[in-house]
Amino acid sequence: MTRQKTYLVISALGEDHPGIVNQLSRTVLEHGCNIEDSRMTVLGGEFAAMLLVEGKWNTLAKIENALPELERQLGMTIISKRTGERATGRNLLPYAVDVVSMDHPGIVNNLAGFFADRKINIEDMATSTYAAAHTGTPMFSVHMTVGIPADIHIAGLREEFMDYCDGLNLDAVLEPLKG
């Protein structure tokens, strides 16, 4: 009988400074747990981290008890929530979506609406802005992973998505996730 894994999701947000990742990861390690998945980045002048920490229920409780002091030491806002393993059994095909366009409001909302209307879950998303080479035009890029139900006709979805993006003047790619 395999034991069901227990997890703690930790979210931390605060002014960026050196040593944040070191202190977060040390706290997890010192309490006998493991970082199974994470996203960490600097947004403006703030550092944002989300960690999925795996451990036994009692070691996760020790981390939960240590978070107020860690929050004080780092000068960050830290929240946590217990969770279990992700539900499986849904027959989803992982696809990558990449979109690039001149920057303007509403791109993320339009893309999210397209997928939500079709009951397609956005599982991961990263966006960024940058200046186009040579012209300096403000550009926006989106990379996301979506879970497409296996009963959706992929060729039809791809054609519908490309037409949708063309109508919004977005360059887009929808392809199976590799690796």
VOVOBA-857396 format. One record per residue: residue in three letters; z, x, y of N, C-alpha, C in turn. Coordinates in steps of 0.02 Angstrom, whole numbers. Example, Ala and Ser with C-alpha at 12.3 -4.5 7.8 and 13.67 -1.06 7.14 Angstrom:
2
+-----+--------+--------+--------+--------+--------+--------+--------+--------+--------+
!  aa !    npz !    npx !    npy !   capz !   capx !   capy !    cpz !    cpx !    cpy !
+-----+--------+--------+--------+--------+--------+--------+--------+--------+--------+
! ALA !    390 !    660 !   -284 !    390 !    615 !   -225 !    390 !    660 !   -165 !
! SER !    354 !    642 !   -112 !    357 !    684 !    -53 !    394 !    645 !      2 !
+-----+--------+--------+--------+--------+--------+--------+--------+--------+--------+
# end
This chain:
179
+-----+--------+--------+--------+--------+--------+--------+--------+--------+--------+
!  aa !    npz !    npx !    npy !   capz !   capx !   capy !    cpz !    cpx !    cpy !
+-----+--------+--------+--------+--------+--------+--------+--------+--------+--------+
! MET !      0 !     42 !    -59 !      0 !      0 !      0 !      0 !     45 !     62 !
! THR !    -49 !     35 !    106 !    -52 !     75 !    166 !    -11 !     41 !    220 !
! ARG !     23 !     82 !    259 !     64 !     53 !    312 !     20 !     39 !    372 !
! GLN !     32 !    -16 !    404 !     -5 !    -34 !    464 !     20 !     12 !    520 !
! LYS !    -27 !     41 !    556 !     -9 !     85 !    611 !     20 !     45 !    669 !
! THR !     67 !     76 !    704 !     95 !     45 !    763 !     76 !     89 !    823 !
! TYR !     61 !     55 !    878 !     36 !     90 !    937 !     73 !     68 !    999 !
! LEU !     69 !    112 !   1049 !     93 !     98 !   1116 !     37 !    117 !   1163 !
! VAL !     16 !     70 !   1204 !    -33 !     85 !   1256 !      6 !    103 !   1318 !
! ILE !     -9 !    161 !   1346 !     25 !    184 !   1407 !    -27 !    190 !   1462 !
! SER !    -12 !    161 !   1519 !    -55 !    165 !   1577 !    -15 !    198 !   1633 !
! ALA !    -45 !    250 !   1663 !    -11 !    287 !   1716 !    -58 !    293 !   1776 !
! LEU !    -31 !    282 !   1836 !    -71 !    286 !   1897 !    -28 !    316 !   1952 !
! GLY !    -56 !    366 !   1986 !    -20 !    396 !   2041 !    -61 !    451 !   2073 !
! GLU !    -33 !    478 !   2127 !    -67 !    531 !   2164 !    -83 !    590 !   2118 !
! ASP !   -144 !    614 !   2123 !   -166 !    669 !   2080 !   -132 !    734 !   2099 !
! HIS !   -111 !    772 !   2048 !    -83 !    839 !   2057 !    -86 !    874 !   1989 !
! PRO !    -86 !    940 !   1989 !    -89 !    977 !   1926 !    -28 !    963 !   1882 !
! GLY !    -38 !    962 !   1817 !     17 !    957 !   1769 !     29 !    887 !   1741 !
! ILE !     -7 !    837 !   1765 !      5 !    769 !   1741 !    -10 !    763 !   1666 !
! VAL !    -69 !    786 !   1646 !    -89 !    780 !   1575 !    -40 !    820 !   1532 !
! ASN !    -19 !    878 !   1555 !     28 !    919 !   1518 !     93 !    881 !   1507 !
! GLN !    121 !    850 !   1558 !    185 !    815 !   1551 !    178 !    752 !   1508 !
! LEU !    123 !    714 !   1518 !    113 !    654 !   1477 !    107 !    673 !   1403 !
! SER !     65 !    723 !   1388 !     54 !    741 !   1318 !    116 !    773 !   1287 !
! ARG !    154 !    811 !   1326 !    216 !    841 !   1301 !    267 !    787 !   1282 !
! THR !    273 !    736 !   1324 !    319 !    681 !   1310 !    301 !    647 !   1244 !
! VAL !    237 !    635 !   1233 !    215 !    604 !   1171 !    231 !    649 !   1111 !
! LEU !    214 !    713 !   1117 !    226 !    760 !   1062 !    301 !    769 !   1048 !
! GLU !    341 !    777 !   1100 !    413 !    787 !   1091 !    449 !    728 !   1058 !
! HIS !    418 !    669 !   1062 !    449 !    610 !   1031 !    417 !    594 !    963 !
! GLY !    379 !    641 !    935 !    354 !    634 !    868 !    295 !    587 !    861 !
! CYS !    257 !    578 !    914 !    199 !    533 !    912 !    134 !    572 !    925 !
! ASN !     79 !    536 !    921 !     14 !    567 !    927 !    -30 !    525 !    974 !
! ILE !    -67 !    559 !   1018 !   -116 !    524 !   1060 !   -179 !    514 !   1017 !
! GLU !   -194 !    452 !   1002 !   -251 !    437 !    959 !   -315 !    425 !    999 !
! ASP !   -308 !    400 !   1059 !   -366 !    388 !   1102 !   -341 !    390 !   1174 !
! SER !   -384 !    411 !   1220 !   -363 !    413 !   1290 !   -422 !    414 !   1337 !
! ARG !   -410 !    393 !   1398 !   -457 !    398 !   1454 !   -416 !    421 !   1513 !
! MET !   -438 !    475 !   1544 !   -403 !    501 !   1602 !   -454 !    524 !   1653 !
! THR !   -441 !    507 !   1717 !   -489 !    525 !   1768 !   -456 !    524 !   1837 !
! VAL !   -489 !    557 !   1884 !   -467 !    553 !   1954 !   -513 !    503 !   1989 !
! LEU !   -482 !    454 !   2021 !   -519 !    403 !   2059 !   -494 !    408 !   2131 !
! GLY !   -538 !    431 !   2176 !   -516 !    445 !   2244 !   -464 !    500 !   2240 !
! GLY !   -406 !    489 !   2270 !   -352 !    538 !   2267 !   -300 !    522 !   2214 !
! GLU !   -315 !    472 !   2172 !   -267 !    450 !   2121 !   -289 !    472 !   2052 !
! PHE !   -240 !    488 !   2010 !   -253 !    504 !   1940 !   -236 !    442 !   1899 !
! ALA !   -282 !    423 !   1855 !   -271 !    365 !   1812 !   -278 !    386 !   1739 !
! ALA !   -231 !    364 !   1698 !   -232 !    381 !   1627 !   -215 !    319 !   1586 !
! MET !   -251 !    312 !   1531 !   -235 !    262 !   1480 !   -233 !    299 !   1414 !
! LEU !   -178 !    290 !   1378 !   -169 !    324 !   1315 !   -152 !    274 !   1260 !
! LEU !   -180 !    284 !   1202 !   -161 !    246 !   1143 !   -121 !    294 !   1100 !
! VAL !    -55 !    282 !   1097 !     -9 !    327 !   1062 !     10 !    295 !    996 !
! GLU !      4 !    334 !    942 !     21 !    309 !    875 !     86 !    341 !    853 !
! GLY !    128 !    300 !    821 !    190 !    327 !    794 !    228 !    273 !    757 !
! LYS !    284 !    292 !    729 !    328 !    244 !    696 !    362 !    202 !    750 !
! TRP !    385 !    143 !    731 !    414 !     98 !    781 !    471 !    131 !    819 !
! ASN !    513 !    171 !    784 !    571 !    201 !    817 !    550 !    259 !    864 !
! THR !    498 !    296 !    846 !    476 !    350 !    891 !    441 !    322 !    953 !
! LEU !    406 !    266 !    944 !    375 !    232 !   1001 !    430 !    206 !   1048 !
! ALA !    485 !    182 !   1019 !    541 !    157 !   1060 !    571 !    214 !   1101 !
! LYS !    573 !    274 !   1072 !    599 !    332 !   1110 !    554 !    348 !   1169 !
! ILE !    489 !    343 !   1159 !    442 !    355 !   1215 !    453 !    301 !   1268 !
! GLU !    458 !    239 !   1246 !    469 !    185 !   1295 !    531 !    198 !   1337 !
! ASN !    584 !    223 !   1305 !    646 !    237 !   1341 !    639 !    298 !   1388 !
! ALA !    592 !    343 !   1372 !    582 !    403 !   1413 !    536 !    390 !   1473 !
! LEU !    499 !    335 !   1472 !    449 !    323 !   1525 !    478 !    316 !   1595 !
! PRO !    535 !    283 !   1606 !    561 !    279 !   1675 !    574 !    348 !   1706 !
! GLU !    602 !    394 !   1667 !    614 !    462 !   1693 !    548 !    499 !   1704 !
! LEU !    500 !    491 !   1659 !    435 !    523 !   1667 !    400 !    495 !   1729 !
! GLU !    406 !    431 !   1740 !    378 !    398 !   1799 !    407 !    429 !   1863 !
! ARG !    472 !    441 !   1863 !    505 !    472 !   1920 !    482 !    544 !   1930 !
! GLN !    480 !    582 !   1875 !    460 !    653 !   1879 !    388 !    661 !   1905 !
! LEU !    344 !    618 !   1881 !    273 !    624 !   1900 !    256 !    588 !   1965 !
! GLY !    300 !    545 !   1989 !    285 !    506 !   2048 !    228 !    457 !   2036 !
! MET !    228 !    428 !   1977 !    175 !    382 !   1957 !    204 !    314 !   1938 !
! THR !    160 !    265 !   1934 !    178 !    200 !   1906 !    155 !    201 !   1834 !
! ILE !    201 !    191 !   1787 !    185 !    193 !   1716 !    206 !    128 !   1684 !
! ILE !    160 !     97 !   1648 !    177 !     37 !   1610 !    155 !     48 !   1538 !
! SER !    186 !     12 !   1492 !    169 !     19 !   1422 !    171 !    -49 !   1388 !
! LYS !    135 !    -53 !   1333 !    133 !   -115 !   1293 !    121 !    -96 !   1221 !
! ARG !    160 !   -127 !   1177 !    151 !   -117 !   1104 !     87 !   -153 !   1083 !
! THR !     54 !   -125 !   1034 !     -5 !   -157 !   1005 !    -12 !   -135 !    933 !
! GLY !    -57 !   -169 !    898 !    -71 !   -151 !    828 !   -141 !   -124 !    822 !
! GLU !   -162 !   -117 !    760 !   -230 !    -93 !    747 !   -281 !   -145 !    771 !
! ARG !   -338 !   -121 !    790 !   -391 !   -166 !    812 !   -416 !   -207 !    753 !
! ALA !   -426 !   -271 !    766 !   -450 !   -316 !    712 !   -520 !   -295 !    692 !
! THR !   -531 !   -294 !    626 !   -597 !   -279 !    600 !   -623 !   -341 !    566 !
! GLY !   -682 !   -336 !    538 !   -710 !   -393 !    503 !   -766 !   -427 !    540 !
! ARG !   -766 !   -420 !    607 !   -821 !   -448 !    645 !   -881 !   -402 !    634 !
! ASN !   -937 !   -430 !    618 !   -996 !   -391 !    604 !  -1033 !   -376 !    669 !
! LEU !  -1011 !   -321 !    703 !  -1040 !   -303 !    767 !  -1079 !   -238 !    761 !
! LEU !  -1135 !   -236 !    797 !  -1176 !   -176 !    800 !  -1161 !   -140 !    866 !
! PRO !  -1142 !    -76 !    863 !  -1127 !    -40 !    924 !  -1191 !    -17 !    959 !
! TYR !  -1197 !    -36 !   1022 !  -1256 !    -17 !   1062 !  -1232 !     16 !   1127 !
! ALA !  -1273 !     65 !   1150 !  -1260 !     98 !   1214 !  -1305 !     66 !   1266 !
! VAL !  -1278 !     56 !   1325 !  -1315 !     29 !   1382 !  -1308 !     80 !   1439 !
! ASP !  -1365 !    101 !   1466 !  -1365 !    146 !   1523 !  -1407 !    113 !   1578 !
! VAL !  -1378 !    111 !   1638 !  -1412 !     80 !   1695 !  -1405 !    126 !   1755 !
! VAL !  -1460 !    134 !   1792 !  -1460 !    174 !   1853 !  -1498 !    135 !   1906 !
! SER !  -1471 !    136 !   1968 !  -1507 !    104 !   2023 !  -1481 !    130 !   2089 !
! MET !  -1515 !    110 !   2142 !  -1487 !    123 !   2208 !  -1422 !     83 !   2211 !
! ASP !  -1372 !    113 !   2242 !  -1306 !     81 !   2245 !  -1307 !     19 !   2290 !
! HIS !  -1278 !    -35 !   2264 !  -1269 !    -96 !   2303 !  -1216 !   -139 !   2268 !
! PRO !  -1182 !   -182 !   2305 !  -1130 !   -224 !   2274 !  -1157 !   -270 !   2220 !
! GLY !  -1116 !   -282 !   2169 !  -1132 !   -332 !   2118 !  -1162 !   -307 !   2054 !
! ILE !  -1177 !   -243 !   2048 !  -1210 !   -218 !   1987 !  -1166 !   -230 !   1926 !
! VAL !  -1104 !   -208 !   1928 !  -1059 !   -216 !   1871 !  -1050 !   -290 !   1854 !
! ASN !  -1040 !   -331 !   1905 !  -1030 !   -403 !   1893 !  -1092 !   -434 !   1861 !
! ASN !  -1151 !   -416 !   1884 !  -1213 !   -443 !   1854 !  -1219 !   -423 !   1781 !
! LEU !  -1207 !   -360 !   1765 !  -1212 !   -336 !   1696 !  -1159 !   -370 !   1652 !
! ALA !  -1098 !   -374 !   1678 !  -1044 !   -406 !   1640 !  -1061 !   -479 !   1626 !
! GLY !  -1089 !   -514 !   1675 !  -1109 !   -584 !   1667 !  -1162 !   -592 !   1614 !
! PHE !  -1212 !   -546 !   1614 !  -1265 !   -550 !   1564 !  -1235 !   -548 !   1494 !
! PHE !  -1191 !   -500 !   1481 !  -1163 !   -492 !   1414 !  -1112 !   -547 !   1398 !
! ALA !  -1072 !   -567 !   1446 !  -1023 !   -620 !   1433 !  -1057 !   -686 !   1416 !
! ASP !  -1112 !   -702 !   1450 !  -1149 !   -764 !   1436 !  -1175 !   -766 !   1364 !
! ARG !  -1183 !   -708 !   1333 !  -1210 !   -703 !   1265 !  -1156 !   -686 !   1214 !
! LYS !  -1092 !   -690 !   1235 !  -1035 !   -677 !   1192 !  -1037 !   -606 !   1163 !
! ILE !  -1061 !   -559 !   1204 !  -1064 !   -489 !   1184 !  -1008 !   -453 !   1220 !
! ASN !   -966 !   -419 !   1182 !   -907 !   -386 !   1209 !   -924 !   -317 !   1237 !
! ILE !   -902 !   -303 !   1298 !   -906 !   -236 !   1326 !   -844 !   -199 !   1302 !
! GLU !   -855 !   -146 !   1263 !   -799 !   -110 !   1232 !   -778 !    -48 !   1271 !
! ASP !   -824 !    -21 !   1309 !   -809 !     39 !   1348 !   -858 !     41 !   1406 !
! MET !   -835 !     61 !   1466 !   -880 !     66 !   1523 !   -857 !    121 !   1570 !
! ALA !   -906 !    159 !   1594 !   -893 !    209 !   1646 !   -947 !    202 !   1699 !
! THR !   -927 !    204 !   1762 !   -975 !    199 !   1816 !   -964 !    258 !   1864 !
! SER !  -1016 !    275 !   1901 !  -1009 !    327 !   1951 !  -1062 !    319 !   2004 !
! THR !  -1048 !    348 !   2062 !  -1097 !    350 !   2116 !  -1113 !    424 !   2129 !
! TYR !  -1173 !    435 !   2153 !  -1195 !    503 !   2169 !  -1254 !    498 !   2217 !
! ALA !  -1270 !    555 !   2247 !  -1327 !    558 !   2293 !  -1388 !    581 !   2254 !
! ALA !  -1444 !    546 !   2262 !  -1506 !    564 !   2227 !  -1530 !    632 !   2251 !
! ALA !  -1557 !    670 !   2204 !  -1584 !    736 !   2222 !  -1640 !    727 !   2274 !
! HIS !  -1645 !    774 !   2318 !  -1696 !    778 !   2371 !  -1688 !    726 !   2426 !
! THR !  -1675 !    663 !   2411 !  -1673 !    612 !   2463 !  -1602 !    596 !   2486 !
! GLY !  -1552 !    608 !   2443 !  -1483 !    592 !   2460 !  -1467 !    518 !   2456 !
! THR !  -1514 !    477 !   2431 !  -1503 !    405 !   2424 !  -1441 !    392 !   2381 !
! PRO !  -1396 !    348 !   2404 !  -1338 !    331 !   2362 !  -1360 !    295 !   2298 !
! MET !  -1341 !    323 !   2241 !  -1360 !    297 !   2176 !  -1297 !    275 !   2138 !
! PHE !  -1307 !    230 !   2089 !  -1253 !    204 !   2048 !  -1275 !    208 !   1976 !
! SER !  -1230 !    232 !   1933 !  -1246 !    233 !   1861 !  -1191 !    200 !   1822 !
! VAL !  -1211 !    167 !   1768 !  -1165 !    132 !   1723 !  -1181 !    155 !   1652 !
! HIS !  -1130 !    173 !   1615 !  -1138 !    184 !   1543 !  -1087 !    141 !   1509 !
! MET !  -1110 !    101 !   1462 !  -1063 !     59 !   1425 !  -1081 !     57 !   1351 !
! THR !  -1030 !     40 !   1313 !  -1039 !     26 !   1241 !  -1025 !    -48 !   1232 !
! VAL !  -1070 !    -82 !   1198 !  -1061 !   -153 !   1185 !  -1062 !   -165 !   1109 !
! GLY !  -1028 !   -218 !   1087 !  -1029 !   -238 !   1018 !  -1072 !   -301 !   1011 !
! ILE !  -1131 !   -294 !    983 !  -1178 !   -350 !    978 !  -1170 !   -383 !    910 !
! PRO !  -1155 !   -448 !    909 !  -1150 !   -483 !    844 !  -1214 !   -474 !    803 !
! ALA !  -1205 !   -462 !    739 !  -1262 !   -447 !    695 !  -1312 !   -505 !    690 !
! ASP !  -1291 !   -566 !    707 !  -1337 !   -622 !    702 !  -1382 !   -630 !    764 !
! ILE !  -1374 !   -587 !    814 !  -1417 !   -590 !    873 !  -1480 !   -550 !    859 !
! HIS !  -1537 !   -577 !    876 !  -1601 !   -544 !    867 !  -1607 !   -488 !    920 !
! ILE !  -1603 !   -426 !    897 !  -1598 !   -369 !    943 !  -1661 !   -361 !    986 !
! ALA !  -1719 !   -367 !    956 !  -1781 !   -359 !    996 !  -1784 !   -410 !   1052 !
! GLY !  -1765 !   -472 !   1036 !  -1765 !   -525 !   1087 !  -1713 !   -511 !   1141 !
! LEU !  -1654 !   -488 !   1121 !  -1602 !   -471 !   1169 !  -1625 !   -414 !   1214 !
! ARG !  -1654 !   -363 !   1184 !  -1677 !   -305 !   1223 !  -1728 !   -326 !   1275 !
! GLU !  -1776 !   -368 !   1254 !  -1828 !   -391 !   1300 !  -1797 !   -433 !   1357 !
! GLU !  -1750 !   -477 !   1339 !  -1717 !   -518 !   1389 !  -1676 !   -475 !   1438 !
! PHE !  -1643 !   -423 !   1411 !  -1603 !   -379 !   1453 !  -1648 !   -338 !   1500 !
! MET !  -1702 !   -313 !   1475 !  -1748 !   -274 !   1516 !  -1778 !   -317 !   1572 !
! ASP !  -1797 !   -378 !   1556 !  -1824 !   -423 !   1607 !  -1770 !   -439 !   1659 !
! TYR !  -1709 !   -450 !   1637 !  -1653 !   -463 !   1682 !  -1643 !   -404 !   1730 !
! CYS !  -1642 !   -344 !   1702 !  -1632 !   -284 !   1743 !  -1690 !   -272 !   1790 !
! ASP !  -1751 !   -284 !   1767 !  -1810 !   -277 !   1810 !  -1804 !   -323 !   1870 !
! GLY !  -1780 !   -384 !   1859 !  -1772 !   -432 !   1913 !  -1720 !   -411 !   1965 !
! LEU !  -1673 !   -367 !   1944 !  -1622 !   -342 !   1990 !  -1638 !   -271 !   2014 !
! ASN !  -1697 !   -246 !   1996 !  -1719 !   -178 !   2014 !  -1671 !   -125 !   1986 !
! LEU !  -1652 !   -134 !   1923 !  -1609 !    -86 !   1888 !  -1650 !    -52 !   1833 !
! ASP !  -1646 !     13 !   1829 !  -1676 !     49 !   1772 !  -1625 !     47 !   1716 !
! ALA !  -1645 !     24 !   1657 !  -1596 !     14 !   1603 !  -1623 !     35 !   1535 !
! VAL !  -1576 !     52 !   1492 !  -1591 !     68 !   1422 !  -1538 !     33 !   1380 !
! LEU !  -1560 !      1 !   1325 !  -1515 !    -30 !   1276 !  -1536 !     -3 !   1209 !
! GLU !  -1494 !     38 !   1177 !  -1514 !     70 !   1114 !  -1454 !     76 !   1068 !
! PRO !  -1467 !     83 !   1003 !  -1411 !     89 !    956 !  -1368 !    150 !    974 !
! LEU !  -1303 !    144 !    966 !  -1258 !    199 !    980 !  -1268 !    252 !    927 !
! LYS !  -1277 !    313 !    949 !  -1289 !    369 !    902 !  -1224 !    406 !    892 !
! GLY !  -1212 !    426 !    831 !  -1153 !    467 !    817 !  -1095 !    426 !    804 !
+-----+--------+--------+--------+--------+--------+--------+--------+--------+--------+
# end
